[in-house]
Amino acid sequence: MEYQTIKEDGKVKFVVLPVSEFQMLLNRLEDSSDLHAIRKAKTEPLYDQKDAEEFIFMNPVKRERLEKGWTQKKLADKLRVKQSSIAKWERDGAVYRKSTRQKLAVVFGINEDSFR
C-alpha cells in the first residue's frame, strides 16, 4: 500500500494515501475480521516520513524483492538470470523490456504496469 505521513512537532499527524487505496479500505471495513486486523496494526511501529518515502519511491524491483525478503541471487534464480541482471534492474531510472516486465510481474504476483 502506498502512503505518505505528514508530521507536526516531530509526530505523525496525518497519513495520506491514494483515493483508490482509501476506497478499498472503506469497502473492506464491512468485514469484522478486517477491523481486528486494523486494531492489531495499531501495535505495529510507524515508520518515519523519510523511511516511508524512500520505500515508496524505491526502484520497483528492489522494493518488491525486499518485500518478499529475497536476495538478488534468489530472485535471479527464480527468473533464471544472472545476479548482475537483477543489480542492473534495481538501479534508479532502470527501463525494462516488455518481456522483463512480464517475468517480474509473474514472479512477484503483481501487475506488470508496476515496472513502467
Helices and strands as residue ranges (DSSP letters): E 4-8, E 11-16, H 19-28, H 32-41, H 49-56, H 60-68, H 72-79, H 83-89, H 98-108, G 112-115
